[in-house]
Amino acid sequence: MDLIYIIRIKGKPFFNDIRRALPDINSRTLSTRLKEFEENHIVTRTVSDTQPIRVSYELTELGKGVYELLVPLLIFFAREKYVLSQKEK
């Protein structure tokens, strides 16, 4: 969920941008998830011809549809996190 959200809000983030936004995921796991998303046509991967080579990711139309389905869940979890934080006070 978080990975799709980060790609959507950042537009066409580079791999390192995604990694910084998701500090709890290691590079290998992130790379594996992105490959799975690419194989399932959720993201497209673009490799730049610059030095150093940079790889960016973008949601496909299918990926944007998945994001739209996730929005209610993201709102729910954000609300629950807020409620829990208020109970701890």
PyMOL Python script that loads the backbone (N, CA, C, O; Angstrom):
from pymol import cmd

cmd.read_pdbstr("""\
ATOM      1  N   MET A   1       0.822  -1.186   0.000  1.00  0.00           N
ATOM      2  CA  MET A   1       0.000   0.000   0.000  1.00  0.00           C
ATOM      3  C   MET A   1       0.875   1.262   0.000  1.00  0.00           C
ATOM      4  O   MET A   1       0.672   2.179  -0.796  1.00  0.00           O
ATOM      5  N   ASP A   2       1.837   1.281   0.899  1.00  0.00           N
ATOM      6  CA  ASP A   2       2.691   2.462   1.016  1.00  0.00           C
ATOM      7  C   ASP A   2       3.483   2.728  -0.252  1.00  0.00           C
ATOM      8  O   ASP A   2       3.669   3.878  -0.648  1.00  0.00           O
ATOM      9  N   LEU A   3       3.946   1.667  -0.881  1.00  0.00           N
ATOM     10  CA  LEU A   3       4.753   1.815  -2.095  1.00  0.00           C
ATOM     11  C   LEU A   3       3.938   2.464  -3.212  1.00  0.00           C
ATOM     12  O   LEU A   3       4.420   3.379  -3.879  1.00  0.00           O
ATOM     13  N   ILE A   4       2.732   2.005  -3.415  1.00  0.00           N
ATOM     14  CA  ILE A   4       1.869   2.582  -4.451  1.00  0.00           C
ATOM     15  C   ILE A   4       1.555   4.037  -4.112  1.00  0.00           C
ATOM     16  O   ILE A   4       1.543   4.894  -4.995  1.00  0.00           O
ATOM     17  N   TYR A   5       1.303   4.310  -2.854  1.00  0.00           N
ATOM     18  CA  TYR A   5       1.017   5.671  -2.416  1.00  0.00           C
ATOM     19  C   TYR A   5       2.199   6.605  -2.698  1.00  0.00           C
ATOM     20  O   TYR A   5       2.014   7.701  -3.226  1.00  0.00           O
ATOM     21  N   ILE A   6       3.400   6.173  -2.348  1.00  0.00           N
ATOM     22  CA  ILE A   6       4.596   7.007  -2.548  1.00  0.00           C
ATOM     23  C   ILE A   6       4.807   7.302  -4.035  1.00  0.00           C
ATOM     24  O   ILE A   6       5.086   8.440  -4.411  1.00  0.00           O
ATOM     25  N   ILE A   7       4.674   6.282  -4.870  1.00  0.00           N
ATOM     26  CA  ILE A   7       4.863   6.498  -6.314  1.00  0.00           C
ATOM     27  C   ILE A   7       3.815   7.469  -6.840  1.00  0.00           C
ATOM     28  O   ILE A   7       4.122   8.327  -7.667  1.00  0.00           O
ATOM     29  N   ARG A   8       2.591   7.340  -6.370  1.00  0.00           N
ATOM     30  CA  ARG A   8       1.513   8.206  -6.846  1.00  0.00           C
ATOM     31  C   ARG A   8       1.731   9.658  -6.443  1.00  0.00           C
ATOM     32  O   ARG A   8       1.584  10.558  -7.270  1.00  0.00           O
ATOM     33  N   ILE A   9       2.080   9.893  -5.188  1.00  0.00           N
ATOM     34  CA  ILE A   9       2.183  11.291  -4.753  1.00  0.00           C
ATOM     35  C   ILE A   9       3.459  11.969  -5.230  1.00  0.00           C
ATOM     36  O   ILE A   9       3.502  13.193  -5.352  1.00  0.00           O
ATOM     37  N   LYS A  10       4.503  11.184  -5.503  1.00  0.00           N
ATOM     38  CA  LYS A  10       5.765  11.769  -5.951  1.00  0.00           C
ATOM     39  C   LYS A  10       5.860  11.860  -7.476  1.00  0.00           C
ATOM     40  O   LYS A  10       6.822  12.424  -7.996  1.00  0.00           O
ATOM     41  N   GLY A  11       4.884  11.316  -8.195  1.00  0.00           N
ATOM     42  CA  GLY A  11       4.898  11.420  -9.658  1.00  0.00           C
ATOM     43  C   GLY A  11       5.744  10.359 -10.309  1.00  0.00           C
ATOM     44  O   GLY A  11       5.269   9.249 -10.547  1.00  0.00           O
ATOM     45  N   LYS A  12       6.986  10.673 -10.602  1.00  0.00           N
ATOM     46  CA  LYS A  12       7.924   9.727 -11.212  1.00  0.00           C
ATOM     47  C   LYS A  12       9.184   9.644 -10.348  1.00  0.00           C
ATOM     48  O   LYS A  12      10.258  10.078 -10.764  1.00  0.00           O
ATOM     49  N   PRO A  13       9.045   9.084  -9.142  1.00  0.00           N
ATOM     50  CA  PRO A  13      10.209   9.079  -8.245  1.00  0.00           C
ATOM     51  C   PRO A  13      11.310   8.136  -8.703  1.00  0.00           C
ATOM     52  O   PRO A  13      11.060   7.124  -9.359  1.00  0.00           O
ATOM     53  N   PHE A  14      12.519   8.492  -8.344  1.00  0.00           N
ATOM     54  CA  PHE A  14      13.660   7.614  -8.570  1.00  0.00           C
ATOM     55  C   PHE A  14      13.709   6.586  -7.443  1.00  0.00           C
ATOM     56  O   PHE A  14      13.119   6.780  -6.380  1.00  0.00           O
ATOM     57  N   PHE A  15      14.418   5.499  -7.695  1.00  0.00           N
ATOM     58  CA  PHE A  15      14.517   4.414  -6.721  1.00  0.00           C
ATOM     59  C   PHE A  15      14.927   4.952  -5.350  1.00  0.00           C
ATOM     60  O   PHE A  15      14.305   4.608  -4.345  1.00  0.00           O
ATOM     61  N   ASN A  16      15.954   5.781  -5.297  1.00  0.00           N
ATOM     62  CA  ASN A  16      16.435   6.293  -4.016  1.00  0.00           C
ATOM     63  C   ASN A  16      15.424   7.203  -3.322  1.00  0.00           C
ATOM     64  O   ASN A  16      15.393   7.270  -2.094  1.00  0.00           O
ATOM     65  N   ASP A  17      14.606   7.898  -4.093  1.00  0.00           N
ATOM     66  CA  ASP A  17      13.544   8.717  -3.504  1.00  0.00           C
ATOM     67  C   ASP A  17      12.536   7.828  -2.784  1.00  0.00           C
ATOM     68  O   ASP A  17      12.086   8.138  -1.681  1.00  0.00           O
ATOM     69  N   ILE A  18      12.196   6.726  -3.427  1.00  0.00           N
ATOM     70  CA  ILE A  18      11.249   5.776  -2.827  1.00  0.00           C
ATOM     71  C   ILE A  18      11.867   5.162  -1.574  1.00  0.00           C
ATOM     72  O   ILE A  18      11.208   5.047  -0.540  1.00  0.00           O
ATOM     73  N   ARG A  19      13.117   4.774  -1.671  1.00  0.00           N
ATOM     74  CA  ARG A  19      13.803   4.151  -0.535  1.00  0.00           C
ATOM     75  C   ARG A  19      13.849   5.093   0.668  1.00  0.00           C
ATOM     76  O   ARG A  19      13.646   4.663   1.804  1.00  0.00           O
ATOM     77  N   ARG A  20      14.114   6.361   0.422  1.00  0.00           N
ATOM     78  CA  ARG A  20      14.140   7.340   1.521  1.00  0.00           C
ATOM     79  C   ARG A  20      12.748   7.542   2.120  1.00  0.00           C
ATOM     80  O   ARG A  20      12.614   7.756   3.325  1.00  0.00           O
ATOM     81  N   ALA A  21      11.724   7.476   1.288  1.00  0.00           N
ATOM     82  CA  ALA A  21      10.354   7.675   1.767  1.00  0.00           C
ATOM     83  C   ALA A  21       9.837   6.475   2.557  1.00  0.00           C
ATOM     84  O   ALA A  21       8.899   6.598   3.345  1.00  0.00           O
ATOM     85  N   LEU A  22      10.453   5.322   2.339  1.00  0.00           N
ATOM     86  CA  LEU A  22      10.052   4.092   3.034  1.00  0.00           C
ATOM     87  C   LEU A  22      11.247   3.524   3.797  1.00  0.00           C
ATOM     88  O   LEU A  22      11.815   2.513   3.382  1.00  0.00           O
ATOM     89  N   PRO A  23      11.635   4.153   4.898  1.00  0.00           N
ATOM     90  CA  PRO A  23      12.858   3.742   5.597  1.00  0.00           C
ATOM     91  C   PRO A  23      12.797   2.344   6.218  1.00  0.00           C
ATOM     92  O   PRO A  23      13.840   1.775   6.540  1.00  0.00           O
ATOM     93  N   ASP A  24      11.614   1.787   6.390  1.00  0.00           N
ATOM     94  CA  ASP A  24      11.494   0.464   7.009  1.00  0.00           C
ATOM     95  C   ASP A  24      11.671  -0.688   6.021  1.00  0.00           C
ATOM     96  O   ASP A  24      11.601  -1.852   6.415  1.00  0.00           O
ATOM     97  N   ILE A  25      11.897  -0.381   4.755  1.00  0.00           N
ATOM     98  CA  ILE A  25      12.071  -1.428   3.747  1.00  0.00           C
ATOM     99  C   ILE A  25      13.515  -1.364   3.230  1.00  0.00           C
ATOM    100  O   ILE A  25      14.023  -0.284   2.930  1.00  0.00           O
ATOM    101  N   ASN A  26      14.165  -2.519   3.131  1.00  0.00           N
ATOM    102  CA  ASN A  26      15.543  -2.503   2.637  1.00  0.00           C
ATOM    103  C   ASN A  26      15.551  -2.473   1.105  1.00  0.00           C
ATOM    104  O   ASN A  26      14.532  -2.738   0.468  1.00  0.00           O
ATOM    105  N   SER A  27      16.685  -2.154   0.535  1.00  0.00           N
ATOM    106  CA  SER A  27      16.800  -1.977  -0.920  1.00  0.00           C
ATOM    107  C   SER A  27      16.433  -3.234  -1.695  1.00  0.00           C
ATOM    108  O   SER A  27      15.782  -3.155  -2.736  1.00  0.00           O
ATOM    109  N   ARG A  28      16.844  -4.381  -1.197  1.00  0.00           N
ATOM    110  CA  ARG A  28      16.558  -5.630  -1.908  1.00  0.00           C
ATOM    111  C   ARG A  28      15.056  -5.918  -1.953  1.00  0.00           C
ATOM    112  O   ARG A  28      14.521  -6.289  -2.998  1.00  0.00           O
ATOM    113  N   THR A  29      14.387  -5.746  -0.825  1.00  0.00           N
ATOM    114  CA  THR A  29      12.943  -5.974  -0.781  1.00  0.00           C
ATOM    115  C   THR A  29      12.224  -4.972  -1.667  1.00  0.00           C
ATOM    116  O   THR A  29      11.288  -5.331  -2.381  1.00  0.00           O
ATOM    117  N   LEU A  30      12.658  -3.717  -1.626  1.00  0.00           N
ATOM    118  CA  LEU A  30      12.048  -2.690  -2.470  1.00  0.00           C
ATOM    119  C   LEU A  30      12.216  -3.043  -3.935  1.00  0.00           C
ATOM    120  O   LEU A  30      11.264  -2.945  -4.709  1.00  0.00           O
ATOM    121  N   SER A  31      13.399  -3.447  -4.322  1.00  0.00           N
ATOM    122  CA  SER A  31      13.663  -3.834  -5.706  1.00  0.00           C
ATOM    123  C   SER A  31      12.782  -5.001  -6.129  1.00  0.00           C
ATOM    124  O   SER A  31      12.245  -5.009  -7.237  1.00  0.00           O
ATOM    125  N   THR A  32      12.635  -5.977  -5.256  1.00  0.00           N
ATOM    126  CA  THR A  32      11.787  -7.143  -5.549  1.00  0.00           C
ATOM    127  C   THR A  32      10.340  -6.721  -5.749  1.00  0.00           C
ATOM    128  O   THR A  32       9.690  -7.163  -6.697  1.00  0.00           O
ATOM    129  N   ARG A  33       9.827  -5.866  -4.862  1.00  0.00           N
ATOM    130  CA  ARG A  33       8.429  -5.410  -4.976  1.00  0.00           C
ATOM    131  C   ARG A  33       8.220  -4.616  -6.264  1.00  0.00           C
ATOM    132  O   ARG A  33       7.212  -4.789  -6.948  1.00  0.00           O
ATOM    133  N   LEU A  34       9.168  -3.754  -6.587  1.00  0.00           N
ATOM    134  CA  LEU A  34       9.028  -2.974  -7.816  1.00  0.00           C
ATOM    135  C   LEU A  34       9.036  -3.864  -9.051  1.00  0.00           C
ATOM    136  O   LEU A  34       8.295  -3.610 -10.001  1.00  0.00           O
ATOM    137  N   LYS A  35       9.867  -4.906  -9.050  1.00  0.00           N
ATOM    138  CA  LYS A  35       9.877  -5.859 -10.172  1.00  0.00           C
ATOM    139  C   LYS A  35       8.544  -6.574 -10.273  1.00  0.00           C
ATOM    140  O   LYS A  35       8.026  -6.766 -11.373  1.00  0.00           O
ATOM    141  N   GLU A  36       7.976  -6.976  -9.130  1.00  0.00           N
ATOM    142  CA  GLU A  36       6.668  -7.638  -9.135  1.00  0.00           C
ATOM    143  C   GLU A  36       5.597  -6.699  -9.674  1.00  0.00           C
ATOM    144  O   GLU A  36       4.744  -7.111 -10.460  1.00  0.00           O
ATOM    145  N   PHE A  37       5.640  -5.435  -9.253  1.00  0.00           N
ATOM    146  CA  PHE A  37       4.670  -4.457  -9.748  1.00  0.00           C
ATOM    147  C   PHE A  37       4.824  -4.250 -11.250  1.00  0.00           C
ATOM    148  O   PHE A  37       3.835  -4.105 -11.969  1.00  0.00           O
ATOM    149  N   GLU A  38       6.060  -4.238 -11.717  1.00  0.00           N
ATOM    150  CA  GLU A  38       6.289  -4.075 -13.153  1.00  0.00           C
ATOM    151  C   GLU A  38       5.765  -5.284 -13.922  1.00  0.00           C
ATOM    152  O   GLU A  38       5.124  -5.118 -14.960  1.00  0.00           O
ATOM    153  N   GLU A  39       6.022  -6.487 -13.439  1.00  0.00           N
ATOM    154  CA  GLU A  39       5.544  -7.712 -14.084  1.00  0.00           C
ATOM    155  C   GLU A  39       4.021  -7.772 -14.126  1.00  0.00           C
ATOM    156  O   GLU A  39       3.438  -8.349 -15.044  1.00  0.00           O
ATOM    157  N   ASN A  40       3.381  -7.169 -13.121  1.00  0.00           N
ATOM    158  CA  ASN A  40       1.919  -7.163 -13.043  1.00  0.00           C
ATOM    159  C   ASN A  40       1.300  -5.902 -13.632  1.00  0.00           C
ATOM    160  O   ASN A  40       0.110  -5.643 -13.455  1.00  0.00           O
ATOM    161  N   HIS A  41       2.122  -5.114 -14.340  1.00  0.00           N
ATOM    162  CA  HIS A  41       1.676  -3.918 -15.066  1.00  0.00           C
ATOM    163  C   HIS A  41       1.077  -2.848 -14.158  1.00  0.00           C
ATOM    164  O   HIS A  41       0.166  -2.120 -14.554  1.00  0.00           O
ATOM    165  N   ILE A  42       1.601  -2.763 -12.937  1.00  0.00           N
ATOM    166  CA  ILE A  42       1.159  -1.731 -12.007  1.00  0.00           C
ATOM    167  C   ILE A  42       2.047  -0.498 -12.113  1.00  0.00           C
ATOM    168  O   ILE A  42       1.578   0.625 -11.925  1.00  0.00           O
ATOM    169  N   VAL A  43       3.336  -0.704 -12.415  1.00  0.00           N
ATOM    170  CA  VAL A  43       4.259   0.411 -12.618  1.00  0.00           C
ATOM    171  C   VAL A  43       5.042   0.208 -13.907  1.00  0.00           C
ATOM    172  O   VAL A  43       5.200  -0.908 -14.401  1.00  0.00           O
ATOM    173  N   THR A  44       5.522   1.322 -14.427  1.00  0.00           N
ATOM    174  CA  THR A  44       6.485   1.257 -15.522  1.00  0.00           C
ATOM    175  C   THR A  44       7.812   1.755 -14.979  1.00  0.00           C
ATOM    176  O   THR A  44       7.863   2.634 -14.119  1.00  0.00           O
ATOM    177  N   ARG A  45       8.865   1.185 -15.489  1.00  0.00           N
ATOM    178  CA  ARG A  45      10.229   1.488 -15.051  1.00  0.00           C
ATOM    179  C   ARG A  45      10.941   2.190 -16.200  1.00  0.00           C
ATOM    180  O   ARG A  45      10.926   1.704 -17.331  1.00  0.00           O
ATOM    181  N   THR A  46      11.561   3.326 -15.916  1.00  0.00           N
ATOM    182  CA  THR A  46      12.286   4.071 -16.933  1.00  0.00           C
ATOM    183  C   THR A  46      13.734   4.237 -16.481  1.00  0.00           C
ATOM    184  O   THR A  46      14.006   4.748 -15.396  1.00  0.00           O
ATOM    185  N   VAL A  47      14.654   3.795 -17.334  1.00  0.00           N
ATOM    186  CA  VAL A  47      16.082   3.906 -17.039  1.00  0.00           C
ATOM    187  C   VAL A  47      16.638   5.068 -17.834  1.00  0.00           C
ATOM    188  O   VAL A  47      16.482   5.120 -19.055  1.00  0.00           O
ATOM    189  N   SER A  48      17.291   6.010 -17.146  1.00  0.00           N
ATOM    190  CA  SER A  48      17.868   7.171 -17.827  1.00  0.00           C
ATOM    191  C   SER A  48      19.202   6.779 -18.459  1.00  0.00           C
ATOM    192  O   SER A  48      19.852   5.829 -18.025  1.00  0.00           O
ATOM    193  N   ASP A  49      19.593   7.515 -19.475  1.00  0.00           N
ATOM    194  CA  ASP A  49      20.875   7.236 -20.125  1.00  0.00           C
ATOM    195  C   ASP A  49      21.951   8.210 -19.634  1.00  0.00           C
ATOM    196  O   ASP A  49      22.939   8.462 -20.324  1.00  0.00           O
ATOM    197  N   THR A  50      21.744   8.742 -18.452  1.00  0.00           N
ATOM    198  CA  THR A  50      22.701   9.672 -17.850  1.00  0.00           C
ATOM    199  C   THR A  50      23.724   8.908 -17.020  1.00  0.00           C
ATOM    200  O   THR A  50      23.586   7.709 -16.782  1.00  0.00           O
ATOM    201  N   GLN A  51      24.739   9.621 -16.591  1.00  0.00           N
ATOM    202  CA  GLN A  51      25.720   9.050 -15.671  1.00  0.00           C
ATOM    203  C   GLN A  51      25.619   9.788 -14.350  1.00  0.00           C
ATOM    204  O   GLN A  51      25.810  11.004 -14.357  1.00  0.00           O
ATOM    205  N   PRO A  52      25.344   9.181 -13.253  1.00  0.00           N
ATOM    206  CA  PRO A  52      25.055   7.760 -13.129  1.00  0.00           C
ATOM    207  C   PRO A  52      23.653   7.436 -13.649  1.00  0.00           C
ATOM    208  O   PRO A  52      22.796   8.314 -13.751  1.00  0.00           O
ATOM    209  N   ILE A  53      23.444   6.192 -13.968  1.00  0.00           N
ATOM    210  CA  ILE A  53      22.132   5.746 -14.441  1.00  0.00           C
ATOM    211  C   ILE A  53      21.129   5.902 -13.311  1.00  0.00           C
ATOM    212  O   ILE A  53      21.408   5.556 -12.163  1.00  0.00           O
ATOM    213  N   ARG A  54      19.972   6.421 -13.647  1.00  0.00           N
ATOM    214  CA  ARG A  54      18.898   6.579 -12.652  1.00  0.00           C
ATOM    215  C   ARG A  54      17.657   5.887 -13.166  1.00  0.00           C
ATOM    216  O   ARG A  54      17.345   5.934 -14.356  1.00  0.00           O
ATOM    217  N   VAL A  55      16.959   5.246 -12.256  1.00  0.00           N
ATOM    218  CA  VAL A  55      15.745   4.507 -12.597  1.00  0.00           C
ATOM    219  C   VAL A  55      14.562   5.175 -11.913  1.00  0.00           C
ATOM    220  O   VAL A  55      14.569   5.379 -10.699  1.00  0.00           O
ATOM    221  N   SER A  56      13.546   5.515 -12.701  1.00  0.00           N
ATOM    222  CA  SER A  56      12.337   6.114 -12.123  1.00  0.00           C
ATOM    223  C   SER A  56      11.156   5.182 -12.356  1.00  0.00           C
ATOM    224  O   SER A  56      11.190   4.305 -13.219  1.00  0.00           O
ATOM    225  N   TYR A  57      10.122   5.395 -11.570  1.00  0.00           N
ATOM    226  CA  TYR A  57       8.927   4.555 -11.627  1.00  0.00           C
ATOM    227  C   TYR A  57       7.698   5.429 -11.709  1.00  0.00           C
ATOM    228  O   TYR A  57       7.647   6.528 -11.156  1.00  0.00           O
ATOM    229  N   GLU A  58       6.701   4.906 -12.419  1.00  0.00           N
ATOM    230  CA  GLU A  58       5.442   5.627 -12.575  1.00  0.00           C
ATOM    231  C   GLU A  58       4.316   4.615 -12.585  1.00  0.00           C
ATOM    232  O   GLU A  58       4.466   3.514 -13.113  1.00  0.00           O
ATOM    233  N   LEU A  59       3.183   4.990 -12.000  1.00  0.00           N
ATOM    234  CA  LEU A  59       2.028   4.097 -12.026  1.00  0.00           C
ATOM    235  C   LEU A  59       1.444   4.045 -13.432  1.00  0.00           C
ATOM    236  O   LEU A  59       1.345   5.065 -14.115  1.00  0.00           O
ATOM    237  N   THR A  60       1.065   2.862 -13.848  1.00  0.00           N
ATOM    238  CA  THR A  60       0.344   2.691 -15.105  1.00  0.00           C
ATOM    239  C   THR A  60      -1.125   3.044 -14.846  1.00  0.00           C
ATOM    240  O   THR A  60      -1.489   3.396 -13.724  1.00  0.00           O
ATOM    241  N   GLU A  61      -1.946   2.952 -15.854  1.00  0.00           N
ATOM    242  CA  GLU A  61      -3.385   3.174 -15.659  1.00  0.00           C
ATOM    243  C   GLU A  61      -3.939   2.156 -14.662  1.00  0.00           C
ATOM    244  O   GLU A  61      -4.753   2.501 -13.805  1.00  0.00           O
ATOM    245  N   LEU A  62      -3.495   0.903 -14.775  1.00  0.00           N
ATOM    246  CA  LEU A  62      -3.910  -0.123 -13.819  1.00  0.00           C
ATOM    247  C   LEU A  62      -3.441   0.265 -12.411  1.00  0.00           C
ATOM    248  O   LEU A  62      -4.203   0.152 -11.451  1.00  0.00           O
ATOM    249  N   GLY A  63      -2.208   0.715 -12.290  1.00  0.00           N
ATOM    250  CA  GLY A  63      -1.669   1.131 -11.003  1.00  0.00           C
ATOM    251  C   GLY A  63      -2.442   2.298 -10.402  1.00  0.00           C
ATOM    252  O   GLY A  63      -2.661   2.346  -9.192  1.00  0.00           O
ATOM    253  N   LYS A  64      -2.853   3.236 -11.245  1.00  0.00           N
ATOM    254  CA  LYS A  64      -3.654   4.365 -10.770  1.00  0.00           C
ATOM    255  C   LYS A  64      -5.011   3.886 -10.263  1.00  0.00           C
ATOM    256  O   LYS A  64      -5.544   4.423  -9.292  1.00  0.00           O
ATOM    257  N   GLY A  65      -5.563   2.873 -10.927  1.00  0.00           N
ATOM    258  CA  GLY A  65      -6.818   2.275 -10.470  1.00  0.00           C
ATOM    259  C   GLY A  65      -6.651   1.587  -9.125  1.00  0.00           C
ATOM    260  O   GLY A  65      -7.518   1.683  -8.257  1.00  0.00           O
ATOM    261  N   VAL A  66      -5.534   0.893  -8.956  1.00  0.00           N
ATOM    262  CA  VAL A  66      -5.242   0.251  -7.676  1.00  0.00           C
ATOM    263  C   VAL A  66      -5.117   1.314  -6.591  1.00  0.00           C
ATOM    264  O   VAL A  66      -5.637   1.143  -5.488  1.00  0.00           O
ATOM    265  N   TYR A  67      -4.436   2.401  -6.898  1.00  0.00           N
ATOM    266  CA  TYR A  67      -4.295   3.495  -5.946  1.00  0.00           C
ATOM    267  C   TYR A  67      -5.667   4.016  -5.527  1.00  0.00           C
ATOM    268  O   TYR A  67      -5.919   4.222  -4.340  1.00  0.00           O
ATOM    269  N   GLU A  68      -6.543   4.228  -6.490  1.00  0.00           N
ATOM    270  CA  GLU A  68      -7.883   4.746  -6.178  1.00  0.00           C
ATOM    271  C   GLU A  68      -8.638   3.795  -5.252  1.00  0.00           C
ATOM    272  O   GLU A  68      -9.401   4.237  -4.393  1.00  0.00           O
ATOM    273  N   LEU A  69      -8.425   2.497  -5.424  1.00  0.00           N
ATOM    274  CA  LEU A  69      -9.056   1.519  -4.534  1.00  0.00           C
ATOM    275  C   LEU A  69      -8.449   1.556  -3.133  1.00  0.00           C
ATOM    276  O   LEU A  69      -9.125   1.247  -2.152  1.00  0.00           O
ATOM    277  N   LEU A  70      -7.185   1.933  -3.040  1.00  0.00           N
ATOM    278  CA  LEU A  70      -6.492   1.963  -1.748  1.00  0.00           C
ATOM    279  C   LEU A  70      -6.783   3.217  -0.936  1.00  0.00           C
ATOM    280  O   LEU A  70      -6.595   3.215   0.280  1.00  0.00           O
ATOM    281  N   VAL A  71      -7.231   4.273  -1.574  1.00  0.00           N
ATOM    282  CA  VAL A  71      -7.448   5.545  -0.873  1.00  0.00           C
ATOM    283  C   VAL A  71      -8.342   5.376   0.358  1.00  0.00           C
ATOM    284  O   VAL A  71      -7.981   5.876   1.423  1.00  0.00           O
ATOM    285  N   PRO A  72      -9.489   4.697   0.265  1.00  0.00           N
ATOM    286  CA  PRO A  72     -10.304   4.528   1.481  1.00  0.00           C
ATOM    287  C   PRO A  72      -9.553   3.797   2.599  1.00  0.00           C
ATOM    288  O   PRO A  72      -9.725   4.127   3.772  1.00  0.00           O
ATOM    289  N   LEU A  73      -8.734   2.820   2.251  1.00  0.00           N
ATOM    290  CA  LEU A  73      -7.949   2.119   3.270  1.00  0.00           C
ATOM    291  C   LEU A  73      -6.923   3.046   3.905  1.00  0.00           C
ATOM    292  O   LEU A  73      -6.737   3.026   5.122  1.00  0.00           O
ATOM    293  N   LEU A  74      -6.262   3.851   3.098  1.00  0.00           N
ATOM    294  CA  LEU A  74      -5.283   4.791   3.626  1.00  0.00           C
ATOM    295  C   LEU A  74      -5.937   5.779   4.590  1.00  0.00           C
ATOM    296  O   LEU A  74      -5.373   6.101   5.635  1.00  0.00           O
ATOM    297  N   ILE A  75      -7.110   6.249   4.240  1.00  0.00           N
ATOM    298  CA  ILE A  75      -7.838   7.173   5.109  1.00  0.00           C
ATOM    299  C   ILE A  75      -8.222   6.471   6.410  1.00  0.00           C
ATOM    300  O   ILE A  75      -8.067   7.036   7.493  1.00  0.00           O
ATOM    301  N   PHE A  76      -8.718   5.251   6.305  1.00  0.00           N
ATOM    302  CA  PHE A  76      -9.107   4.486   7.483  1.00  0.00           C
ATOM    303  C   PHE A  76      -7.929   4.304   8.430  1.00  0.00           C
ATOM    304  O   PHE A  76      -8.048   4.572   9.626  1.00  0.00           O
ATOM    305  N   PHE A  77      -6.791   3.850   7.906  1.00  0.00           N
ATOM    306  CA  PHE A  77      -5.631   3.608   8.755  1.00  0.00           C
ATOM    307  C   PHE A  77      -5.080   4.893   9.356  1.00  0.00           C
ATOM    308  O   PHE A  77      -4.625   4.895  10.500  1.00  0.00           O
ATOM    309  N   ALA A  78      -5.115   5.976   8.606  1.00  0.00           N
ATOM    310  CA  ALA A  78      -4.659   7.258   9.140  1.00  0.00           C
ATOM    311  C   ALA A  78      -5.571   7.689  10.294  1.00  0.00           C
ATOM    312  O   ALA A  78      -5.093   8.179  11.317  1.00  0.00           O
ATOM    313  N   ARG A  79      -6.868   7.506  10.128  1.00  0.00           N
ATOM    314  CA  ARG A  79      -7.821   7.862  11.182  1.00  0.00           C
ATOM    315  C   ARG A  79      -7.599   6.990  12.424  1.00  0.00           C
ATOM    316  O   ARG A  79      -7.601   7.496  13.546  1.00  0.00           O
ATOM    317  N   GLU A  80      -7.409   5.690  12.223  1.00  0.00           N
ATOM    318  CA  GLU A  80      -7.169   4.777  13.346  1.00  0.00           C
ATOM    319  C   GLU A  80      -5.882   5.126  14.082  1.00  0.00           C
ATOM    320  O   GLU A  80      -5.834   5.078  15.311  1.00  0.00           O
ATOM    321  N   LYS A  81      -4.859   5.472  13.345  1.00  0.00           N
ATOM    322  CA  LYS A  81      -3.589   5.869  13.964  1.00  0.00           C
ATOM    323  C   LYS A  81      -3.794   7.117  14.814  1.00  0.00           C
ATOM    324  O   LYS A  81      -3.254   7.223  15.915  1.00  0.00           O
ATOM    325  N   TYR A  82      -4.580   8.066  14.294  1.00  0.00           N
ATOM    326  CA  TYR A  82      -4.866   9.284  15.040  1.00  0.00           C
ATOM    327  C   TYR A  82      -5.644   8.963  16.316  1.00  0.00           C
ATOM    328  O   TYR A  82      -5.320   9.477  17.386  1.00  0.00           O
ATOM    329  N   VAL A  83      -6.656   8.124  16.206  1.00  0.00           N
ATOM    330  CA  VAL A  83      -7.468   7.755  17.367  1.00  0.00           C
ATOM    331  C   VAL A  83      -6.602   7.082  18.426  1.00  0.00           C
ATOM    332  O   VAL A  83      -6.725   7.393  19.610  1.00  0.00           O
ATOM    333  N   LEU A  84      -5.734   6.169  18.018  1.00  0.00           N
ATOM    334  CA  LEU A  84      -4.856   5.507  18.970  1.00  0.00           C
ATOM    335  C   LEU A  84      -3.911   6.488  19.645  1.00  0.00           C
ATOM    336  O   LEU A  84      -3.646   6.383  20.843  1.00  0.00           O
ATOM    337  N   SER A  85      -3.408   7.437  18.878  1.00  0.00           N
ATOM    338  CA  SER A  85      -2.480   8.414  19.470  1.00  0.00           C
ATOM    339  C   SER A  85      -3.196   9.291  20.486  1.00  0.00           C
ATOM    340  O   SER A  85      -2.590   9.710  21.472  1.00  0.00           O
ATOM    341  N   GLN A  86      -4.474   9.576  20.263  1.00  0.00           N
ATOM    342  CA  GLN A  86      -5.252  10.382  21.208  1.00  0.00           C
ATOM    343  C   GLN A  86      -5.537   9.608  22.486  1.00  0.00           C
ATOM    344  O   GLN A  86      -5.584  10.203  23.563  1.00  0.00           O
ATOM    345  N   LYS A  87      -5.727   8.305  22.395  1.00  0.00           N
ATOM    346  CA  LYS A  87      -5.972   7.462  23.565  1.00  0.00           C
ATOM    347  C   LYS A  87      -4.739   7.365  24.442  1.00  0.00           C
ATOM    348  O   LYS A  87      -4.851   7.195  25.656  1.00  0.00           O
ATOM    349  N   GLU A  88      -3.556   7.471  23.837  1.00  0.00           N
ATOM    350  CA  GLU A  88      -2.311   7.369  24.587  1.00  0.00           C
ATOM    351  C   GLU A  88      -2.026   8.622  25.402  1.00  0.00           C
ATOM    352  O   GLU A  88      -1.188   8.589  26.302  1.00  0.00           O
ATOM    353  N   LYS A  89      -2.692   9.703  25.112  1.00  0.00           N
ATOM    354  CA  LYS A  89      -2.437  10.987  25.819  1.00  0.00           C
ATOM    355  C   LYS A  89      -3.083  11.004  27.170  1.00  0.00           C
ATOM    356  O   LYS A  89      -2.973  11.993  27.894  1.00  0.00           O
TER     357      LYS A  89
END
""", "prot")
cmd.dss("prot")
cmd.show_as("cartoon", "prot")
cmd.util.cbc("prot")
cmd.orient("prot")
